[in-house]
Amino acid sequence: MLKIQLPGWMKKHFTKAFPTSVNFRGQTYYATGKVGNRIRDNVRSAEYEADDESRVWVGADGKITPE
């Protein structure tokens, strides 16, 4: 997996709302820098990717959803 280095201005904004990495089901996922809104409830969410290229979305409410 390619780990993306977020630009300083983006990292400052991104890390206020979301962590740079999360652990889920025994794997560590790293922020890709991609953000959006969860369709189901319009909660702001960020995408994370693991070394095996699996992805999850983490909502501002803390809910982790596998892709």
C-alpha positions in Angstrom: 0.0 0.0 0.0 1.2 3.5 -0.8 1.1 5.7 2.3 0.2 9.2 1.4 1.9 12.1 3.2 -0.7 14.7 3.7 0.3 18.3 2.9 0.8 20.5 6.1 -2.4 22.5 5.6 -4.5 19.4 4.9 -3.0 17.4 7.8 -3.8 20.3 10.2 -7.4 20.4 9.0 -7.8 16.6 8.7 -6.4 15.6 12.1 -8.8 17.9 13.9 -11.7 15.8 12.8 -10.1 12.4 12.1 -7.1 10.5 13.3 -4.2 9.7 10.9 -4.7 6.0 11.5 -7.2 3.6 13.1 -7.2 0.0 14.3 -10.1 -2.2 13.2 -10.5 -6.0 13.3 -6.8 -6.5 14.0 -5.5 -4.3 11.2 -4.1 -0.8 11.1 -5.7 1.5 8.5 -4.0 4.8 7.4 -5.8 7.9 6.3 -5.9 8.4 2.5 -6.9 12.0 2.7 -10.3 11.3 1.1 -13.3 12.7 2.9 -17.0 12.7 2.1 -20.4 12.1 3.6 -22.0 8.8 4.5 -25.0 8.4 2.2 -27.2 6.7 4.8 -27.1 9.6 7.3 -25.0 12.4 5.8 -22.3 12.1 8.5 -18.9 13.4 7.5 -16.5 10.5 7.0 -12.9 9.8 6.0 -11.4 6.9 4.1 -8.6 4.7 5.5 -6.6 1.9 3.8 -4.6 -1.0 5.2 -1.4 -2.6 3.9 -3.5 -5.3 2.1 -5.4 -2.5 0.3 -8.7 -3.1 2.2 -10.5 0.1 3.1 -12.8 1.4 5.8 -14.6 4.6 6.3 -14.6 6.3 9.7 -17.5 8.7 10.5 -17.2 11.8 12.6 -19.5 9.9 15.0 -16.8 7.2 15.4 -18.6 4.5 13.4 -16.2 2.4 11.3 -17.7 0.9 8.1 -15.8 -1.6 5.9 -15.9 -0.8 2.2 
